[in-house]
Amino acid sequence: MFSGSQKDLLLLKNVYKKELLENCTPFWLNNSVDEEYGGYLSFLDRQGKPYANWKYCWPQGRGSYQFAKLFNTVEKKEEWLLASKSGVDFITKYVIRDDFRVINKLTRDGQPVNWIPGEVFGEAFVALGLVEYAGASGKEEFLSKGKEIFWNSIKIIENGTIDKLSNDLSSQYIWHGPSMIFMNVAQEMREIEDDPKLTELITKFVQTELYTYTKDEYKIMFERVNPNGSVDMDNPEGRSITPGHCLESAWFCLREGLARSDQKIIDRSCALVEWTMDMCWDDKYGGLYNFMDYKGLPPGHHDEGWGENLDWDEKLFWVHSEGLYAVLLAYSVKKDDKFLRLFEKLHKWTFKHFPDIEYGEWYGYLRRDGSVSQTLKGGVKAFFHIPRALLNCYLLLEELTNNE
């Protein structure tokens, strides 16, 4: 049982450091960076061999960010900076359009396949990568390009070119995705270059996440709500809960609360962490559900498109990655045993089931009972959620052990 002692925290710090630097990062550094065309090969099998050559903008931006973040926070390793540069160079050469939008899918050598006019998350992750690389390299042109893409995307969201808070122009709901993602991108940009406009935007997004979508009467954050902010309890789309998004958004908001010494934001964010862990933990098999219906009904329509989503009870890499840092951060703030116990059970379940002992890195997709569903290491997964969580946990545990 974790005690919260310095000895336990030091042991945990070494676990997360080793997992990040000896297991996760080398897998992607050695297998993903495309030495021939630049960018990243993200469709990797269990052993790290490519099983497809498509390049999507999400993994290109996220990989550029993550390698640069390692360089900026852990050690000035040239190989990390060069790996980030590979992604950034591919992005600037092939991914960004003249109108500051991005190509969604490309061939390995950078030829465009398609783009998604009603979605701006690709832009968010491309901006994230460019700005973090600018901070690592000192090259201002990448900061400028990242800022242009970011603010153009904010304009698109706010002026209704696409629905303000939903991917679907015909949606009857508003969705928290854009406010969550762009809040975090704004936070990361502000670390590279402070800008009062970013803080103003973050303030709005924190309010949206913690009060428009997070409901006291239900003690949870909903994936979408009605335009007037009410919850649609009559339909599965309205009752839908995504534990990974709840926990991810909670730590975004909690870090903002800590940066501002705002106890109201801190308490609200910690409450969301606790509510999510209580509601979304699988009491039979352990682990966190992929998504849920608030009423406990079959969560058949998690998305608004026609058709049932059958993967609601799978255990996914990113959900548990986001949860690890969210719960540990809440514990670091509150020093409450309930958060330590929540972290302990999540940590133990995650490290028992996800890491691939034989070939390295983590499995991405498990069945409800924790058995491996797919052995692939890449695809949407790529080099982002797992290393970001490992890095955040390692740095936080280093802080906790150094401050005693």
N, C-alpha and C positions, 0 to 999 in steps of 0.2 A: 504493500500500500504506500502510495506517495504521501510523504509527510509535509512537504513544503520546506524541508530543511535545506541548508546550503549544500549538503552532500547530495541530496536528491536532485536539486536544481542543477548542480554541476554535472551529474551523470546524464541528465536529460539534455543539457547543452551539448555535451559531447555526442550524444545520439543524433541530434538534429544536424550538428556540424558534419559528422561523418556521413550521414545519409545524403546531405546536400553535396558535399565536395568529393566524396569517394564513390557514391553510387549513382545519383541522379545526373549531376552535371556532366561527368565524363561520358555517359551514355549518349547524350545529345551532342556534345562537342565532337565526339569521334564519329558519330553516325549521321548527323543531321545536316551539318554545314556542307553545302554543295560547292565543292572546289572548282567545278567546271563552269557553272552558270551563275553562281552566287545565290544568296538566299538560303532557304532551308528546305530539305526534304523531310516533310513531317509525317508521311505515311510509312511508318516503320513497323516491322513485325517484331515478334518477341525478342529476337536476337539483334535487332537494330538494322535489318536489311530492308531497303525500300520495297514496298509492294505496289506502289503507284507513284507517278511522277508529277501529279497535279500540285500546283502551289496556290494556296488560298491566302488572302491578305491577312486574315487573323493570325495564323502562326508566324507570318513574316514580321508583323509588327510586334507581336508578343515576344518572339525570340530575340529580336533586336533589343527590346527593353530589358529582358531578363539577363542577358549576357552583360549588358552595360550596367545593370543594377549590381551585379556581382562585382564588377570592376569598381564601381563607386562606393560600395559599402564593405566589402570583405578584403580585397587585395587588388593592387594594380597589376593584374596579370595581363600581359600582352595578348595571350591567346584568347582571353575573354573579350578584349577590346576588338580584336580582329574578327572574332565571331560575330559580334554585334555589327561591325562595319559591313560584313558580308550581307546581312539582312537589310541594312539601311541602303546600301548601294543598289541592291535589287529593287527595293521599294522606290527609290528616287528615279531609277531608270525605267521601270516597267509598270509600277502599280498606281502611281498618282496621275490622275487625269489633269487636263488644263484647267478644269473648273474646281479643283481641290477635292473632287470626289475620287474614290479609289476603285480599281478593278477588283472584283471579288475573287475570281478564279482565273488562273493563268496556266499555261503549259510550263514545263520545266525551264525552257529557255526564255520565258517571259512574254509569250504571245497571249493576248487577251482572249478569254473564253466567254466570260459574262460578268456583269455587274448587277447590283441590286439597288434600284433607285429608291425603294422605300425603306432602306435600312442604313443606319449611320454608324454601326458598331465597328465596321471595318475601318472607317475613318478614325474612330476613337483609338483603336489599337495601333494604327500606323502613326498617329500623332504621338502616342505614348512612347513608341520605339524611337522616333526621331528625336524627341526632346531628351530622353534619357541618354541617348548616344551623344547628343550635343554636350550634355553635362560631363560625360566621360572624356570626350575628345577635345572639348573646348572649341569646336567648330560651330560658329554662330549661324551659319547658313542652314543647319539642320534644325536649330531652335526656331528660326524664323519660319521655315517650312512647316514645322509641326504646329506652331501657333496659328498659321494661316488655315491649316486644315481643321484644327480644333474650333476656331471661332466661326469658320464657315459652317461647320456642322451644327454649332449652337444656333446660328441664324436659321438654318433649315428646320431645326426642331421648333424654334420659337415662332417662326412666321407661318407655320402650318403647311409648308411645302410637302412634308409628310405629316401624318398625325402627330401631335405634340408628344404624346407619351405612348404611342403604340405603333407597331409595324404595319398594322392593317388599316388602310384608309377608311374602310367600312366598319371598323370595330365599334361596338356599342360600349366598350370599356376604355379606360386609360390604364396604362401599364407602367410599372416602375422601372423597367430596364434602362431607358435612357438617363433618368436622373441618377440611378445607382452608378452606372458605368462612367458617365461624364463627371460625376462628383470625384471619383477616384482619379481619373485622368487629370482633372484640375488640381487635385492635391499633389500629384506627382510633378506636374509642371511647376507648381509653386515652389517646390523644393529646389528646382533648377534656377528659376527666376521669379522672385516675388512680384506679385501684381495684385493690387487691391480688387481689380475686376474679378479675378479668380476667386478670391475670398467671398466676394458678394454672391457669386454664382454658387459656390459651395454652400453658403448659408441657406440659400433657397432650396437646394437639393437635399440637404440634411432635414430641413423642415418637411419636405415632401415625403422622404423615406420614413421618417419617424412618426408622422402624424396623418398623412393622407393614406398610406398603405398599412401602417401598423395600428392596430385597433385594440384599445384597452379592454373593451367588452368581450373580445374574442381571445385576447392574449396571444396574438400572432401577427405576422405580416402577410398580407395577401398578395398574390402575384399581380392581380388586377382588381380594380374597383370601378363602380359606375362613375360617370363624369362629375356627379355631384359629391363624390367621395364615399357614398354608401356602398355596402357590400351586397352583392347579388347572391343571396342564399338559395335562390330558386334554380340555379343552373350550375353545372360542375365547373365551367370556366370561371365563374365568380367565386366559387368555394376553393379554388386551387391554391395550394401552398407549395412553394419550392424551398425546402430546407436550406439548400446551398446558397440561394439568393438571400434568404433571411440572415444567415450567418455572415455572409460576405458583406452585405449592406451594413450589418451591425458593427463590424469592426472598422469599416470605412468611417462610420459616424462616430464610433468611440474614439478613434484616433483624432478626429476633429475636435471632439469634446475635450480631450486631453491637451491638444495644442492650444485651446482657448481657455483652459481651466474652467470650463462651463459644466457645472455639476448636473444641471438638468439634462444636457445631452449625454453625459456620462452615465447617469442613472437609467435613462431611457434605453440607451444602447445595451447596457448590461442586462436589463430586463428582457429585451428582445432575444439576447443570447440564451438566457435561462428558459424563456417560454419555448423557444425553438427546440432546444435539447429535450425538454420535458415532453413536448407534443410529438416530435418527429423521430424519436428513438424507437427502434424495433425491439420491443421487450422480449420477443420470442427468440430471435436469432442475433440480436445485437446490430449495431451499425445504424446509419441514418438512411431513411427512405429517399428515393429520387424525387418524388413529389407525392402529395397527399390531397385528399378531399377533407375539408374541415369537419364535415359531418360523419366522416368515416365510411362514406359510401364509395362504391367503386369509382376511382378517379379516371373515368374513361376519356374525358375530353379536357386534357390539360391545356392544349392549345385550342385556338378558335377554329381551326380547319376541321373539315368533316373527317370523322374516323376516330377510332379508339386508340389511346396510347397504352400499350401493354407493358411498358417498362417501369411502371410506377414504383415497384418494390425492389428494383435493382439497387445495388450499392455501388456508387460511382466515385471515382478518384477525386474529382474536384469538390464534391460535396464535403467529403471528409477532410480534404486539405484545407478548405476554407474554415471548417469547423474547428480544426486544431488550433489555428491562430486566434480565432474569435474567442474561444473559451479560455485559452491561456492568457490572452490580453485582459479579459474580464477578471480573471483571477488575480492578475498582477495589480489591478486597480483596487479591487474590493478586498483582497486577502481573505476571502470567505471560503470556508471549507466546502461549501456546496459546489463552487466552481472548480475547486481542486478535484473533487470526486468526479465531476462531469468530465474534466479533462483527462483524468486517469482512465476512465472507461473508454473514452473515444480514442485516446492514444494507444491503449493496449489492443483494441479491436482493429484499428487501422494498421498498426505495425505487425499484427498477426496475419492479416489477410492480403494486403496490397503489395508489399515489396516482393520482387522476383529474386529469390536468393541465387538462382542459378545464372541468370543472364543480366541481372541488374535492372535498375529503374523499378517502376511499379506497374502492375496490371491496372488497366483503366476501368474494367467493367466486370463486376461480380454479380452472381445471383443473390437472391435474398439471403440464402444460408451462408454466404461468404465464399462459395466455390467459384472458380474462375469461369466466366461466361465467354470472354474473348481474350486471346493472348496478345493481341496487337498492342503496341506501345504508342502509336502515333494516331494520325487523323486529326480530329478536332483537338484531341488531348494536347499534343505538342509540348513545348518547353515553356510552361507558364504556371499553372495552378500549383503543381506539386513543388517545383523549386521556389516559387514565391512564398509558399507556406513554410517550407523548411527554412528558408532564409529568415523570414520574419520571426519564426519561433526561436531560431538560433540567436538572432540579435537581441531579442527580448530576454531570453534566458541569460545571455551574457550581461545584459544590463542589470538583471535581478541579482546575479551573483557578484557583480562588481560593486553594487551599491550597499552590500551588507558589510 
